[in-house]
């Protein structure tokens, strides 16, 4: 392959276009696609680093049965036999598929068709259940269908953008930059952030409402009451809505005190929202990941429906998805309670239509098991055969340790994966080598209903095959007809044709006009693309997909997470430069420079009460599990509500697997777990020693805490142990296998040890040990690995080589110390830092941190 390939980023739901150019050596040069409407050439740092993640070293390159390589035919025959036997002996509901928003739409379609139409069970669910299920449920209750009404351009046309439960600056950076650019062009535009944490997104906001955790429904119920009391509801639109009186009556019970907001800030928000017609309310996991997430979604939708602010330019509720194809999975019915093309699984007319189209022998006629219940069924032995595709539930599911035990105990487990040693892959009976991003061919749909092609820029390595192909091969071996596709294009054409059937039944999802499109050259295009509608927005005319054509306002009883006095409720989420369980982003050295180990962000009052300081280790316990995390003391979080990121695994930091702590409490409507409010107990982890290791090898230390991150030329490992080795040199030699250290310094009485290992005159490893957190210039040391530097043990750069400090701008590798030095020399704005250092001039996701450093510097100058 040669020349730039137009494809789509595999990370968040923004769906950025990418130009990927093969370098002829198995690598890719990456640029943003200036012609793609989602990003217009801009990429965040994760997208820009995609070329650093396509190395095939360590990839799963052949099927494995019982840990041994096997031919594809043998693996496929075994899967087909075991699934067929389970269905014959125990019935269709004894088997299950657990899939992922990492799948392309064509993969998702094949899996859904096999399970629901041929095996005859709806036991297929997706990790989107953990992210967006409450939004799906809220949409369906209000609109009669799972439809995002608006488009990204609405965020730029709005006079008010409200971001609630969304750290857009870190989780959807390119979309956040589009909003900030619109505000710069129209300074009168307002941005409000509703979040218990003061996140990076707050830096560009006119108002930050530090709401009490979980009080979102209270806030939007108060807003609904305010809209009615100030006569801001829409007399023209309300005839298109049912349930207004019941929703308003329920909303009257909302408590302003429960929001925890300053009365003046609350009043300012209510007046601003009520008085601004062109308002968009953006929401994401902070709303959805709750045991009342669906109600929170409907509380937001109620306000837009009451005012008619929906489906018109610059206004509407907007759910932003966390995965690249969460929307595509919903389109094909990839969840356990959905049918393809937005048809209803429990509607006999819809089922019959799909069954006839597929010529399916037996259609599932009731919802299957949602994710939490599915793994409970695995644990209880009701699921006999399980196929997990492109996801890592042994890390990401709530009660992750319990889920891992369940998978291990399952009679037969198949995992389709790119890497053989993920926490989940290690539990499989059969491993199937899947194609990765850069090798896949198909489509994805982003958060604004934009269908984009994901094209292969590299050949599949070894025996890796597309997921749709593996599903089809198993289906054919099970004796099923209708799976004889030879390309993703054929599956897309079938999917488009089925959508025409759905459109004739009244479904909003109709792309039947695309069934004859040139798949190879298909440009990004918004659905629907059928006889009734070509792209655009939904519901602005007041016509909805309910039996009477009217929207439903839902009465919402506002609730708060249960919390005992003095109890900590753990909030979880994402960080800027990592993605899910880091199987891709963890390969990029620069993406590990910003935050290289798991952490617990604690309010200063909580930290003081617990006797903890920044860089200490904390032990976090819940009834479900235990974690050990590095402490970060910060007033960005609310007292009693610490925060921890979700990304670390058994391969990168075993004690940092945060979902092992989270209880499997779910929303009763959506089945989505509550990941933002886990009761925990926090104590100091009093380690006997702390260590920092640089090494060219991916070694695994035997100690209570370790966190490994990729560097250029090797790895860094943060460590801490409860038992001090009798001889540190012997310990290091056994771990590294490098013989005696070439250099040693230390003070054994103080517990300080430093040693370096050289091979061929180059630094192969360096170990630093101290009784407390190790204080070193890590960025300086990282640059010495595999170099001929003979003096690494000082732990800091010489005077003629300034230390850049911790990385702030990962795109251009600009460190905090470099930035502070520029500020001291007179650089006085984020824009000037970009001109001087380049920081913040590429993807922009570090600009909030730059703004905070500039503001802090100005405050210090003013105080002097």
Buried (B, 14 or more C-beta within 10 A) or exposed (E): EEEBBBBBBBBBBBBBBBBBBBEEEEBBEBBBBEEBBBBBBBBBBBBBBBBBBBEBEEBBBBBBBEEEBBEBEEBBBBBBBBBBBBBEEBEBBBBBBBBBBBBBBBBBBBBBBBBBBBBBBBBBBBBBBBBBBBBBBBBBBBBBBBBBBBBBBBBBBBBBBBBBBBBBBBBBBBBBBBBBBBBEEEEEBBBBBBBBBBBBBBBBBBBBBBBBBBBBBBBBBBBBBBBBEEEBBBEEBBEBBBBBEBBBEBBEEBEBEBBBBEEEBBEBBBEBBBEBBBBBBBBBBBBBBBBBBBBBBBBBBBBBBBBBBBBBBBBBBBBBBBBBBBBBBBBBBBBBBBBBBBBBBEEEEBBEBBBEBBEBBEBBBEBBBBBBBBBBBBBEEBBBBBBBBBBBBBBBBBBBBBBBBBBBEBBBBBBBBBBBEBBBBBBBBBBBBBBBBBBBBBBBBBBBBBBBBBBBBBEBBEBBBBBBBBBBBBBBBBEBEBBEBEBBBBBBBBBBBBBBBBBBBBBBBBBBBBBEBEBEEBBBBBBBBBEEBEEEBBBBEBEBBBEEEBBBBBBBEBBBBEBEEEEBBBBBBBBBBBBBBBBBBBBBBBBBBBBBBBBBBBBBEBBEEBEBBBBBBBBBBBEBBBBBBBBBBBEBBBEBBBBBBBBBBBBBBBBBBBBBBBBBBBBEBBBBBBBBBBBBEBEBBEBBBBBBBBBBEEBEBEBBBBBBBBBEBBBBBBBBBEEEBEEBBEBBBEBBEBEEBBBBEBEEEEBBBBBBBBEEEBBBBBBBBBEEBBEBBBBBBBBBBBEEBBEBBEBEBEEEEEBBBBBBBBBBBBBBBBBBBBBEEEBBEBBBBBEBBBBBBBBBBBBBBBBBBBEEBEEEEEEE
